[in-house]
Amino acid sequence: MRKIIIAGNWKMNKDLAETRSFISIAGLAQREMELGHAIAIAAATYSFLGEAIQLAESTHINACTQDVSANNDDSAFTRKVSALISMANL
């Protein structure tokens, strides 16, 4: 049987607090849904991968990440994360 992948990649749009909130809320929603063979993935920014993995451990969500961008604004650059936003939350 083919697996269905449901992935959320928020690019440069979530800081650490938003990452925590998203994984927590998605984990609760995922428990209430019948996903069958679907694989849920949350692609956090690289700087928040550890936090995302830790939060996702109690859910069926898989955490992954993306790389850092030279762009430092709040735009949707695929596979990129703003170094400025990441450093502001350390």
PDB file of N, CA, C and O in Angstrom:
ATOM      1  N   MET A   1       0.843  -1.178   0.000  1.00  0.00           N
ATOM      2  CA  MET A   1       0.000   0.000   0.000  1.00  0.00           C
ATOM      3  C   MET A   1       0.892   1.246   0.000  1.00  0.00           C
ATOM      4  O   MET A   1       1.884   1.307   0.727  1.00  0.00           O
ATOM      5  N   ARG A   2       0.541   2.209  -0.799  1.00  0.00           N
ATOM      6  CA  ARG A   2       1.288   3.467  -0.855  1.00  0.00           C
ATOM      7  C   ARG A   2       1.026   4.286   0.396  1.00  0.00           C
ATOM      8  O   ARG A   2      -0.080   4.294   0.938  1.00  0.00           O
ATOM      9  N   LYS A   3       2.067   4.975   0.843  1.00  0.00           N
ATOM     10  CA  LYS A   3       1.916   5.857   1.994  1.00  0.00           C
ATOM     11  C   LYS A   3       1.627   7.271   1.522  1.00  0.00           C
ATOM     12  O   LYS A   3       2.149   7.725   0.503  1.00  0.00           O
ATOM     13  N   ILE A   4       0.804   7.941   2.265  1.00  0.00           N
ATOM     14  CA  ILE A   4       0.480   9.336   1.984  1.00  0.00           C
ATOM     15  C   ILE A   4       1.334  10.190   2.911  1.00  0.00           C
ATOM     16  O   ILE A   4       1.404   9.927   4.112  1.00  0.00           O
ATOM     17  N   ILE A   5       1.977  11.202   2.364  1.00  0.00           N
ATOM     18  CA  ILE A   5       2.804  12.102   3.159  1.00  0.00           C
ATOM     19  C   ILE A   5       2.108  13.453   3.243  1.00  0.00           C
ATOM     20  O   ILE A   5       1.765  14.055   2.226  1.00  0.00           O
ATOM     21  N   ILE A   6       1.908  13.914   4.463  1.00  0.00           N
ATOM     22  CA  ILE A   6       1.339  15.233   4.718  1.00  0.00           C
ATOM     23  C   ILE A   6       2.441  16.041   5.393  1.00  0.00           C
ATOM     24  O   ILE A   6       2.830  15.755   6.525  1.00  0.00           O
ATOM     25  N   ALA A   7       2.946  17.065   4.679  1.00  0.00           N
ATOM     26  CA  ALA A   7       4.091  17.818   5.200  1.00  0.00           C
ATOM     27  C   ALA A   7       3.781  19.308   5.275  1.00  0.00           C
ATOM     28  O   ALA A   7       3.144  19.878   4.390  1.00  0.00           O
ATOM     29  N   GLY A   8       4.248  19.913   6.348  1.00  0.00           N
ATOM     30  CA  GLY A   8       4.147  21.359   6.512  1.00  0.00           C
ATOM     31  C   GLY A   8       5.549  21.944   6.586  1.00  0.00           C
ATOM     32  O   GLY A   8       6.324  21.601   7.478  1.00  0.00           O
ATOM     33  N   ASN A   9       5.872  22.815   5.661  1.00  0.00           N
ATOM     34  CA  ASN A   9       7.188  23.460   5.620  1.00  0.00           C
ATOM     35  C   ASN A   9       6.939  24.957   5.726  1.00  0.00           C
ATOM     36  O   ASN A   9       6.474  25.582   4.773  1.00  0.00           O
ATOM     37  N   TRP A  10       7.247  25.529   6.879  1.00  0.00           N
ATOM     38  CA  TRP A  10       6.873  26.928   7.069  1.00  0.00           C
ATOM     39  C   TRP A  10       7.952  27.920   6.674  1.00  0.00           C
ATOM     40  O   TRP A  10       7.851  29.104   6.995  1.00  0.00           O
ATOM     41  N   LYS A  11       8.969  27.460   5.993  1.00  0.00           N
ATOM     42  CA  LYS A  11       9.995  28.334   5.421  1.00  0.00           C
ATOM     43  C   LYS A  11      10.527  29.319   6.463  1.00  0.00           C
ATOM     44  O   LYS A  11      11.129  28.879   7.443  1.00  0.00           O
ATOM     45  N   MET A  12      10.335  30.622   6.300  1.00  0.00           N
ATOM     46  CA  MET A  12      10.844  31.638   7.231  1.00  0.00           C
ATOM     47  C   MET A  12       9.724  32.261   8.059  1.00  0.00           C
ATOM     48  O   MET A  12       9.863  33.389   8.530  1.00  0.00           O
ATOM     49  N   ASN A  13       8.638  31.556   8.240  1.00  0.00           N
ATOM     50  CA  ASN A  13       7.456  32.185   8.812  1.00  0.00           C
ATOM     51  C   ASN A  13       7.146  31.851  10.265  1.00  0.00           C
ATOM     52  O   ASN A  13       6.137  32.328  10.783  1.00  0.00           O
ATOM     53  N   LYS A  14       7.962  31.059  10.943  1.00  0.00           N
ATOM     54  CA  LYS A  14       7.676  30.746  12.350  1.00  0.00           C
ATOM     55  C   LYS A  14       8.933  30.909  13.192  1.00  0.00           C
ATOM     56  O   LYS A  14      10.005  30.417  12.840  1.00  0.00           O
ATOM     57  N   ASP A  15       8.779  31.615  14.318  1.00  0.00           N
ATOM     58  CA  ASP A  15       9.885  31.737  15.268  1.00  0.00           C
ATOM     59  C   ASP A  15       9.787  30.576  16.262  1.00  0.00           C
ATOM     60  O   ASP A  15       8.985  29.665  16.057  1.00  0.00           O
ATOM     61  N   LEU A  16      10.577  30.591  17.320  1.00  0.00           N
ATOM     62  CA  LEU A  16      10.608  29.476  18.266  1.00  0.00           C
ATOM     63  C   LEU A  16       9.266  29.268  18.959  1.00  0.00           C
ATOM     64  O   LEU A  16       8.801  28.133  19.070  1.00  0.00           O
ATOM     65  N   ALA A  17       8.641  30.335  19.423  1.00  0.00           N
ATOM     66  CA  ALA A  17       7.340  30.205  20.106  1.00  0.00           C
ATOM     67  C   ALA A  17       6.284  29.644  19.154  1.00  0.00           C
ATOM     68  O   ALA A  17       5.480  28.800  19.550  1.00  0.00           O
ATOM     69  N   GLU A  18       6.280  30.101  17.914  1.00  0.00           N
ATOM     70  CA  GLU A  18       5.316  29.615  16.924  1.00  0.00           C
ATOM     71  C   GLU A  18       5.592  28.155  16.563  1.00  0.00           C
ATOM     72  O   GLU A  18       4.658  27.394  16.306  1.00  0.00           O
ATOM     73  N   THR A  19       6.861  27.762  16.541  1.00  0.00           N
ATOM     74  CA  THR A  19       7.224  26.367  16.282  1.00  0.00           C
ATOM     75  C   THR A  19       6.671  25.481  17.389  1.00  0.00           C
ATOM     76  O   THR A  19       6.062  24.447  17.114  1.00  0.00           O
ATOM     77  N   ARG A  20       6.879  25.883  18.633  1.00  0.00           N
ATOM     78  CA  ARG A  20       6.363  25.119  19.774  1.00  0.00           C
ATOM     79  C   ARG A  20       4.841  24.985  19.691  1.00  0.00           C
ATOM     80  O   ARG A  20       4.295  23.896  19.867  1.00  0.00           O
ATOM     81  N   SER A  21       4.175  26.086  19.425  1.00  0.00           N
ATOM     82  CA  SER A  21       2.722  26.095  19.353  1.00  0.00           C
ATOM     83  C   SER A  21       2.218  25.207  18.215  1.00  0.00           C
ATOM     84  O   SER A  21       1.286  24.425  18.404  1.00  0.00           O
ATOM     85  N   PHE A  22       2.827  25.325  17.044  1.00  0.00           N
ATOM     86  CA  PHE A  22       2.394  24.554  15.877  1.00  0.00           C
ATOM     87  C   PHE A  22       2.516  23.056  16.136  1.00  0.00           C
ATOM     88  O   PHE A  22       1.565  22.311  15.897  1.00  0.00           O
ATOM     89  N   ILE A  23       3.671  22.602  16.622  1.00  0.00           N
ATOM     90  CA  ILE A  23       3.879  21.172  16.862  1.00  0.00           C
ATOM     91  C   ILE A  23       2.903  20.668  17.928  1.00  0.00           C
ATOM     92  O   ILE A  23       2.347  19.579  17.790  1.00  0.00           O
ATOM     93  N   SER A  24       2.694  21.441  18.975  1.00  0.00           N
ATOM     94  CA  SER A  24       1.779  21.026  20.040  1.00  0.00           C
ATOM     95  C   SER A  24       0.349  20.908  19.524  1.00  0.00           C
ATOM     96  O   SER A  24      -0.324  19.908  19.775  1.00  0.00           O
ATOM     97  N   ILE A  25      -0.111  21.923  18.808  1.00  0.00           N
ATOM     98  CA  ILE A  25      -1.480  21.907  18.279  1.00  0.00           C
ATOM     99  C   ILE A  25      -1.645  20.829  17.219  1.00  0.00           C
ATOM    100  O   ILE A  25      -2.650  20.118  17.216  1.00  0.00           O
ATOM    101  N   ALA A  26      -0.672  20.694  16.315  1.00  0.00           N
ATOM    102  CA  ALA A  26      -0.747  19.669  15.272  1.00  0.00           C
ATOM    103  C   ALA A  26      -0.726  18.274  15.884  1.00  0.00           C
ATOM    104  O   ALA A  26      -1.411  17.373  15.400  1.00  0.00           O
ATOM    105  N   GLY A  27       0.052  18.094  16.939  1.00  0.00           N
ATOM    106  CA  GLY A  27       0.092  16.802  17.616  1.00  0.00           C
ATOM    107  C   GLY A  27      -1.243  16.438  18.221  1.00  0.00           C
ATOM    108  O   GLY A  27      -1.671  15.286  18.136  1.00  0.00           O
ATOM    109  N   LEU A  28      -1.912  17.408  18.836  1.00  0.00           N
ATOM    110  CA  LEU A  28      -3.240  17.157  19.406  1.00  0.00           C
ATOM    111  C   LEU A  28      -4.260  16.853  18.315  1.00  0.00           C
ATOM    112  O   LEU A  28      -5.067  15.932  18.450  1.00  0.00           O
ATOM    113  N   ALA A  29      -4.222  17.629  17.233  1.00  0.00           N
ATOM    114  CA  ALA A  29      -5.164  17.415  16.130  1.00  0.00           C
ATOM    115  C   ALA A  29      -4.924  16.058  15.473  1.00  0.00           C
ATOM    116  O   ALA A  29      -5.872  15.364  15.104  1.00  0.00           O
ATOM    117  N   GLN A  30      -3.656  15.684  15.330  1.00  0.00           N
ATOM    118  CA  GLN A  30      -3.304  14.424  14.697  1.00  0.00           C
ATOM    119  C   GLN A  30      -3.838  13.239  15.499  1.00  0.00           C
ATOM    120  O   GLN A  30      -4.251  12.235  14.919  1.00  0.00           O
ATOM    121  N   ARG A  31      -3.833  13.348  16.817  1.00  0.00           N
ATOM    122  CA  ARG A  31      -4.355  12.268  17.667  1.00  0.00           C
ATOM    123  C   ARG A  31      -5.855  12.069  17.468  1.00  0.00           C
ATOM    124  O   ARG A  31      -6.362  10.957  17.617  1.00  0.00           O
ATOM    125  N   GLU A  32      -6.561  13.144  17.132  1.00  0.00           N
ATOM    126  CA  GLU A  32      -8.009  13.068  16.966  1.00  0.00           C
ATOM    127  C   GLU A  32      -8.421  12.585  15.576  1.00  0.00           C
ATOM    128  O   GLU A  32      -9.581  12.234  15.361  1.00  0.00           O
ATOM    129  N   MET A  33      -7.480  12.564  14.633  1.00  0.00           N
ATOM    130  CA  MET A  33      -7.780  12.170  13.254  1.00  0.00           C
ATOM    131  C   MET A  33      -7.404  10.718  13.006  1.00  0.00           C
ATOM    132  O   MET A  33      -6.539  10.158  13.679  1.00  0.00           O
ATOM    133  N   GLU A  34      -8.058  10.133  12.045  1.00  0.00           N
ATOM    134  CA  GLU A  34      -7.716   8.793  11.596  1.00  0.00           C
ATOM    135  C   GLU A  34      -6.835   8.963  10.361  1.00  0.00           C
ATOM    136  O   GLU A  34      -7.339   9.174   9.257  1.00  0.00           O
ATOM    137  N   LEU A  35      -5.504   8.869  10.552  1.00  0.00           N
ATOM    138  CA  LEU A  35      -4.578   9.101   9.445  1.00  0.00           C
ATOM    139  C   LEU A  35      -4.245   7.847   8.655  1.00  0.00           C
ATOM    140  O   LEU A  35      -3.679   7.946   7.566  1.00  0.00           O
ATOM    141  N   GLY A  36      -4.573   6.694   9.161  1.00  0.00           N
ATOM    142  CA  GLY A  36      -4.273   5.460   8.442  1.00  0.00           C
ATOM    143  C   GLY A  36      -2.788   5.314   8.187  1.00  0.00           C
ATOM    144  O   GLY A  36      -1.988   5.308   9.122  1.00  0.00           O
ATOM    145  N   HIS A  37      -2.423   5.196   6.932  1.00  0.00           N
ATOM    146  CA  HIS A  37      -1.019   5.017   6.559  1.00  0.00           C
ATOM    147  C   HIS A  37      -0.326   6.332   6.245  1.00  0.00           C
ATOM    148  O   HIS A  37       0.783   6.324   5.709  1.00  0.00           O
ATOM    149  N   ALA A  38      -0.936   7.440   6.558  1.00  0.00           N
ATOM    150  CA  ALA A  38      -0.338   8.744   6.260  1.00  0.00           C
ATOM    151  C   ALA A  38       0.817   9.043   7.208  1.00  0.00           C
ATOM    152  O   ALA A  38       0.794   8.671   8.381  1.00  0.00           O
ATOM    153  N   ILE A  39       1.819   9.718   6.677  1.00  0.00           N
ATOM    154  CA  ILE A  39       2.972  10.155   7.461  1.00  0.00           C
ATOM    155  C   ILE A  39       2.894  11.670   7.578  1.00  0.00           C
ATOM    156  O   ILE A  39       2.851  12.372   6.567  1.00  0.00           O
ATOM    157  N   ALA A  40       2.877  12.175   8.801  1.00  0.00           N
ATOM    158  CA  ALA A  40       2.817  13.621   9.039  1.00  0.00           C
ATOM    159  C   ALA A  40       4.226  14.142   9.311  1.00  0.00           C
ATOM    160  O   ALA A  40       4.954  13.590  10.136  1.00  0.00           O
ATOM    161  N   ILE A  41       4.604  15.217   8.605  1.00  0.00           N
ATOM    162  CA  ILE A  41       5.941  15.796   8.745  1.00  0.00           C
ATOM    163  C   ILE A  41       5.816  17.298   8.984  1.00  0.00           C
ATOM    164  O   ILE A  41       5.049  17.985   8.308  1.00  0.00           O
ATOM    165  N   ALA A  42       6.576  17.794   9.948  1.00  0.00           N
ATOM    166  CA  ALA A  42       6.667  19.237  10.209  1.00  0.00           C
ATOM    167  C   ALA A  42       8.108  19.650   9.941  1.00  0.00           C
ATOM    168  O   ALA A  42       9.030  19.184  10.610  1.00  0.00           O
ATOM    169  N   ALA A  43       8.295  20.522   8.961  1.00  0.00           N
ATOM    170  CA  ALA A  43       9.644  20.985   8.599  1.00  0.00           C
ATOM    171  C   ALA A  43       9.901  22.333   9.267  1.00  0.00           C
ATOM    172  O   ALA A  43       9.527  23.385   8.748  1.00  0.00           O
ATOM    173  N   ALA A  44      10.540  22.276  10.415  1.00  0.00           N
ATOM    174  CA  ALA A  44      10.868  23.485  11.170  1.00  0.00           C
ATOM    175  C   ALA A  44      12.152  24.115  10.627  1.00  0.00           C
ATOM    176  O   ALA A  44      12.888  23.493   9.860  1.00  0.00           O
ATOM    177  N   THR A  45      12.401  25.332  11.031  1.00  0.00           N
ATOM    178  CA  THR A  45      13.664  25.956  10.669  1.00  0.00           C
ATOM    179  C   THR A  45      14.800  25.240  11.401  1.00  0.00           C
ATOM    180  O   THR A  45      14.588  24.684  12.479  1.00  0.00           O
ATOM    181  N   TYR A  46      15.979  25.251  10.833  1.00  0.00           N
ATOM    182  CA  TYR A  46      17.113  24.501  11.368  1.00  0.00           C
ATOM    183  C   TYR A  46      17.387  24.824  12.836  1.00  0.00           C
ATOM    184  O   TYR A  46      17.667  23.927  13.630  1.00  0.00           O
ATOM    185  N   SER A  47      17.307  26.074  13.184  1.00  0.00           N
ATOM    186  CA  SER A  47      17.610  26.494  14.554  1.00  0.00           C
ATOM    187  C   SER A  47      16.673  25.893  15.590  1.00  0.00           C
ATOM    188  O   SER A  47      17.027  25.809  16.766  1.00  0.00           O
ATOM    189  N   PHE A  48      15.495  25.480  15.178  1.00  0.00           N
ATOM    190  CA  PHE A  48      14.497  24.964  16.106  1.00  0.00           C
ATOM    191  C   PHE A  48      14.263  23.464  15.948  1.00  0.00           C
ATOM    192  O   PHE A  48      13.292  22.931  16.485  1.00  0.00           O
ATOM    193  N   LEU A  49      15.141  22.778  15.219  1.00  0.00           N
ATOM    194  CA  LEU A  49      14.953  21.353  14.970  1.00  0.00           C
ATOM    195  C   LEU A  49      14.933  20.540  16.263  1.00  0.00           C
ATOM    196  O   LEU A  49      14.080  19.667  16.424  1.00  0.00           O
ATOM    197  N   GLY A  50      15.850  20.809  17.179  1.00  0.00           N
ATOM    198  CA  GLY A  50      15.893  20.071  18.441  1.00  0.00           C
ATOM    199  C   GLY A  50      14.588  20.177  19.209  1.00  0.00           C
ATOM    200  O   GLY A  50      14.071  19.183  19.718  1.00  0.00           O
ATOM    201  N   GLU A  51      14.066  21.383  19.288  1.00  0.00           N
ATOM    202  CA  GLU A  51      12.796  21.616  19.982  1.00  0.00           C
ATOM    203  C   GLU A  51      11.654  20.890  19.265  1.00  0.00           C
ATOM    204  O   GLU A  51      10.802  20.278  19.909  1.00  0.00           O
ATOM    205  N   ALA A  52      11.640  20.959  17.932  1.00  0.00           N
ATOM    206  CA  ALA A  52      10.590  20.302  17.152  1.00  0.00           C
ATOM    207  C   ALA A  52      10.632  18.787  17.346  1.00  0.00           C
ATOM    208  O   ALA A  52       9.591  18.151  17.512  1.00  0.00           O
ATOM    209  N   ILE A  53      11.830  18.213  17.327  1.00  0.00           N
ATOM    210  CA  ILE A  53      11.967  16.769  17.532  1.00  0.00           C
ATOM    211  C   ILE A  53      11.479  16.376  18.921  1.00  0.00           C
ATOM    212  O   ILE A  53      10.752  15.395  19.078  1.00  0.00           O
ATOM    213  N   GLN A  54      11.878  17.136  19.913  1.00  0.00           N
ATOM    214  CA  GLN A  54      11.475  16.832  21.293  1.00  0.00           C
ATOM    215  C   GLN A  54       9.950  16.888  21.447  1.00  0.00           C
ATOM    216  O   GLN A  54       9.358  16.005  22.067  1.00  0.00           O
ATOM    217  N   LEU A  55       9.322  17.907  20.893  1.00  0.00           N
ATOM    218  CA  LEU A  55       7.869  18.021  20.979  1.00  0.00           C
ATOM    219  C   LEU A  55       7.160  16.937  20.175  1.00  0.00           C
ATOM    220  O   LEU A  55       6.118  16.433  20.594  1.00  0.00           O
ATOM    221  N   ALA A  56       7.716  16.579  19.035  1.00  0.00           N
ATOM    222  CA  ALA A  56       7.086  15.604  18.151  1.00  0.00           C
ATOM    223  C   ALA A  56       7.199  14.171  18.674  1.00  0.00           C
ATOM    224  O   ALA A  56       6.461  13.295  18.225  1.00  0.00           O
ATOM    225  N   GLU A  57       8.110  13.922  19.611  1.00  0.00           N
ATOM    226  CA  GLU A  57       8.310  12.569  20.125  1.00  0.00           C
ATOM    227  C   GLU A  57       7.048  11.958  20.721  1.00  0.00           C
ATOM    228  O   GLU A  57       6.865  10.742  20.656  1.00  0.00           O
ATOM    229  N   SER A  58       6.184  12.769  21.292  1.00  0.00           N
ATOM    230  CA  SER A  58       4.970  12.242  21.910  1.00  0.00           C
ATOM    231  C   SER A  58       3.799  12.196  20.928  1.00  0.00           C
ATOM    232  O   SER A  58       2.661  11.953  21.331  1.00  0.00           O
ATOM    233  N   THR A  59       4.069  12.425  19.654  1.00  0.00           N
ATOM    234  CA  THR A  59       3.032  12.404  18.616  1.00  0.00           C
ATOM    235  C   THR A  59       3.470  11.456  17.499  1.00  0.00           C
ATOM    236  O   THR A  59       4.509  10.803  17.593  1.00  0.00           O
ATOM    237  N   HIS A  60       2.675  11.394  16.464  1.00  0.00           N
ATOM    238  CA  HIS A  60       3.045  10.641  15.259  1.00  0.00           C
ATOM    239  C   HIS A  60       3.551  11.599  14.185  1.00  0.00           C
ATOM    240  O   HIS A  60       3.537  11.270  12.999  1.00  0.00           O
ATOM    241  N   ILE A  61       3.989  12.765  14.594  1.00  0.00           N
ATOM    242  CA  ILE A  61       4.541  13.748  13.662  1.00  0.00           C
ATOM    243  C   ILE A  61       6.051  13.542  13.585  1.00  0.00           C
ATOM    244  O   ILE A  61       6.712  13.341  14.605  1.00  0.00           O
ATOM    245  N   ASN A  62       6.582  13.593  12.385  1.00  0.00           N
ATOM    246  CA  ASN A  62       8.019  13.514  12.166  1.00  0.00           C
ATOM    247  C   ASN A  62       8.544  14.920  11.965  1.00  0.00           C
ATOM    248  O   ASN A  62       7.957  15.700  11.215  1.00  0.00           O
ATOM    249  N   ALA A  63       9.643  15.256  12.625  1.00  0.00           N
ATOM    250  CA  ALA A  63      10.232  16.586  12.481  1.00  0.00           C
ATOM    251  C   ALA A  63      11.430  16.517  11.542  1.00  0.00           C
ATOM    252  O   ALA A  63      12.226  15.579  11.593  1.00  0.00           O
ATOM    253  N   CYS A  64      11.540  17.513  10.696  1.00  0.00           N
ATOM    254  CA  CYS A  64      12.700  17.657   9.833  1.00  0.00           C
ATOM    255  C   CYS A  64      13.017  19.146   9.746  1.00  0.00           C
ATOM    256  O   CYS A  64      12.400  19.943  10.452  1.00  0.00           O
ATOM    257  N   THR A  65      13.960  19.536   8.899  1.00  0.00           N
ATOM    258  CA  THR A  65      14.368  20.932   8.849  1.00  0.00           C
ATOM    259  C   THR A  65      14.701  21.370   7.433  1.00  0.00           C
ATOM    260  O   THR A  65      14.545  20.611   6.477  1.00  0.00           O
ATOM    261  N   GLN A  66      15.158  22.595   7.320  1.00  0.00           N
ATOM    262  CA  GLN A  66      15.567  23.196   6.055  1.00  0.00           C
ATOM    263  C   GLN A  66      16.824  24.012   6.297  1.00  0.00           C
ATOM    264  O   GLN A  66      17.241  24.170   7.444  1.00  0.00           O
ATOM    265  N   ASP A  67      17.435  24.535   5.242  1.00  0.00           N
ATOM    266  CA  ASP A  67      18.708  25.248   5.399  1.00  0.00           C
ATOM    267  C   ASP A  67      18.528  26.753   5.629  1.00  0.00           C
ATOM    268  O   ASP A  67      17.402  27.251   5.635  1.00  0.00           O
ATOM    269  N   VAL A  68      19.635  27.474   5.818  1.00  0.00           N
ATOM    270  CA  VAL A  68      19.617  28.901   6.128  1.00  0.00           C
ATOM    271  C   VAL A  68      19.742  29.723   4.845  1.00  0.00           C
ATOM    272  O   VAL A  68      20.490  29.361   3.936  1.00  0.00           O
ATOM    273  N   SER A  69      19.011  30.819   4.783  1.00  0.00           N
ATOM    274  CA  SER A  69      19.001  31.703   3.627  1.00  0.00           C
ATOM    275  C   SER A  69      19.778  32.981   3.893  1.00  0.00           C
ATOM    276  O   SER A  69      19.892  33.427   5.035  1.00  0.00           O
ATOM    277  N   ALA A  70      20.306  33.557   2.837  1.00  0.00           N
ATOM    278  CA  ALA A  70      20.955  34.872   2.934  1.00  0.00           C
ATOM    279  C   ALA A  70      19.909  35.976   3.045  1.00  0.00           C
ATOM    280  O   ALA A  70      20.238  37.097   3.433  1.00  0.00           O
ATOM    281  N   ASN A  71      18.653  35.676   2.710  1.00  0.00           N
ATOM    282  CA  ASN A  71      17.565  36.643   2.798  1.00  0.00           C
ATOM    283  C   ASN A  71      17.118  36.766   4.247  1.00  0.00           C
ATOM    284  O   ASN A  71      17.006  35.762   4.951  1.00  0.00           O
ATOM    285  N   ASN A  72      16.864  37.981   4.693  1.00  0.00           N
ATOM    286  CA  ASN A  72      16.502  38.188   6.099  1.00  0.00           C
ATOM    287  C   ASN A  72      15.144  38.850   6.265  1.00  0.00           C
ATOM    288  O   ASN A  72      14.944  39.631   7.195  1.00  0.00           O
ATOM    289  N   ASP A  73      14.224  38.549   5.384  1.00  0.00           N
ATOM    290  CA  ASP A  73      12.883  39.101   5.569  1.00  0.00           C
ATOM    291  C   ASP A  73      11.897  37.960   5.807  1.00  0.00           C
ATOM    292  O   ASP A  73      12.296  36.797   5.866  1.00  0.00           O
ATOM    293  N   ASP A  74      10.624  38.287   5.941  1.00  0.00           N
ATOM    294  CA  ASP A  74       9.575  37.313   6.248  1.00  0.00           C
ATOM    295  C   ASP A  74       8.929  36.759   4.985  1.00  0.00           C
ATOM    296  O   ASP A  74       7.703  36.697   4.906  1.00  0.00           O
ATOM    297  N   SER A  75       9.708  36.361   4.011  1.00  0.00           N
ATOM    298  CA  SER A  75       9.165  35.889   2.748  1.00  0.00           C
ATOM    299  C   SER A  75       9.229  34.377   2.657  1.00  0.00           C
ATOM    300  O   SER A  75       9.888  33.721   3.464  1.00  0.00           O
ATOM    301  N   ALA A  76       8.539  33.831   1.669  1.00  0.00           N
ATOM    302  CA  ALA A  76       8.472  32.381   1.485  1.00  0.00           C
ATOM    303  C   ALA A  76       9.542  31.923   0.494  1.00  0.00           C
ATOM    304  O   ALA A  76       9.258  31.727  -0.688  1.00  0.00           O
ATOM    305  N   PHE A  77      10.752  31.755   0.973  1.00  0.00           N
ATOM    306  CA  PHE A  77      11.834  31.209   0.169  1.00  0.00           C
ATOM    307  C   PHE A  77      11.885  29.714   0.459  1.00  0.00           C
ATOM    308  O   PHE A  77      12.270  29.309   1.556  1.00  0.00           O
ATOM    309  N   THR A  78      11.499  28.889  -0.516  1.00  0.00           N
ATOM    310  CA  THR A  78      11.429  27.454  -0.313  1.00  0.00           C
ATOM    311  C   THR A  78      12.754  26.893   0.172  1.00  0.00           C
ATOM    312  O   THR A  78      13.815  27.246  -0.342  1.00  0.00           O
ATOM    313  N   ARG A  79      12.682  25.999   1.186  1.00  0.00           N
ATOM    314  CA  ARG A  79      13.826  25.345   1.814  1.00  0.00           C
ATOM    315  C   ARG A  79      14.759  26.313   2.528  1.00  0.00           C
ATOM    316  O   ARG A  79      15.917  25.968   2.759  1.00  0.00           O
ATOM    317  N   LYS A  80      14.313  27.489   2.879  1.00  0.00           N
ATOM    318  CA  LYS A  80      15.198  28.474   3.498  1.00  0.00           C
ATOM    319  C   LYS A  80      14.672  28.924   4.849  1.00  0.00           C
ATOM    320  O   LYS A  80      13.470  28.887   5.113  1.00  0.00           O
ATOM    321  N   VAL A  81      15.598  29.352   5.700  1.00  0.00           N
ATOM    322  CA  VAL A  81      15.229  29.941   6.978  1.00  0.00           C
ATOM    323  C   VAL A  81      16.079  31.190   7.163  1.00  0.00           C
ATOM    324  O   VAL A  81      17.258  31.200   6.811  1.00  0.00           O
ATOM    325  N   SER A  82      15.502  32.209   7.697  1.00  0.00           N
ATOM    326  CA  SER A  82      16.206  33.458   7.925  1.00  0.00           C
ATOM    327  C   SER A  82      17.163  33.326   9.098  1.00  0.00           C
ATOM    328  O   SER A  82      16.752  32.975  10.204  1.00  0.00           O
ATOM    329  N   ALA A  83      18.432  33.604   8.860  1.00  0.00           N
ATOM    330  CA  ALA A  83      19.416  33.586   9.944  1.00  0.00           C
ATOM    331  C   ALA A  83      19.080  34.651  10.980  1.00  0.00           C
ATOM    332  O   ALA A  83      19.292  34.438  12.174  1.00  0.00           O
ATOM    333  N   LEU A  84      18.566  35.778  10.546  1.00  0.00           N
ATOM    334  CA  LEU A  84      18.214  36.867  11.464  1.00  0.00           C
ATOM    335  C   LEU A  84      17.129  36.427  12.447  1.00  0.00           C
ATOM    336  O   LEU A  84      17.260  36.658  13.649  1.00  0.00           O
ATOM    337  N   ILE A  85      16.069  35.802  11.955  1.00  0.00           N
ATOM    338  CA  ILE A  85      14.979  35.336  12.820  1.00  0.00           C
ATOM    339  C   ILE A  85      15.480  34.247  13.758  1.00  0.00           C
ATOM    340  O   ILE A  85      15.129  34.242  14.937  1.00  0.00           O
ATOM    341  N   SER A  86      16.289  33.334  13.258  1.00  0.00           N
ATOM    342  CA  SER A  86      16.803  32.236  14.078  1.00  0.00           C
ATOM    343  C   SER A  86      17.666  32.749  15.222  1.00  0.00           C
ATOM    344  O   SER A  86      17.519  32.295  16.356  1.00  0.00           O
ATOM    345  N   MET A  87      18.548  33.673  14.946  1.00  0.00           N
ATOM    346  CA  MET A  87      19.467  34.174  15.962  1.00  0.00           C
ATOM    347  C   MET A  87      18.736  35.011  17.022  1.00  0.00           C
ATOM    348  O   MET A  87      19.187  35.091  18.164  1.00  0.00           O
ATOM    349  N   ALA A  88      17.630  35.621  16.654  1.00  0.00           N
ATOM    350  CA  ALA A  88      16.886  36.469  17.584  1.00  0.00           C
ATOM    351  C   ALA A  88      16.269  35.666  18.719  1.00  0.00           C
ATOM    352  O   ALA A  88      15.949  36.218  19.771  1.00  0.00           O
ATOM    353  N   ASN A  89      16.101  34.362  18.510  1.00  0.00           N
ATOM    354  CA  ASN A  89      15.434  33.520  19.513  1.00  0.00           C
ATOM    355  C   ASN A  89      16.397  32.673  20.320  1.00  0.00           C
ATOM    356  O   ASN A  89      15.952  31.842  21.112  1.00  0.00           O
ATOM    357  N   LEU A  90      17.686  32.848  20.154  1.00  0.00           N
ATOM    358  CA  LEU A  90      18.659  32.039  20.901  1.00  0.00           C
ATOM    359  C   LEU A  90      18.961  32.644  22.240  1.00  0.00           C
ATOM    360  O   LEU A  90      19.759  32.094  23.000  1.00  0.00           O
TER     361      LEU A  90
END
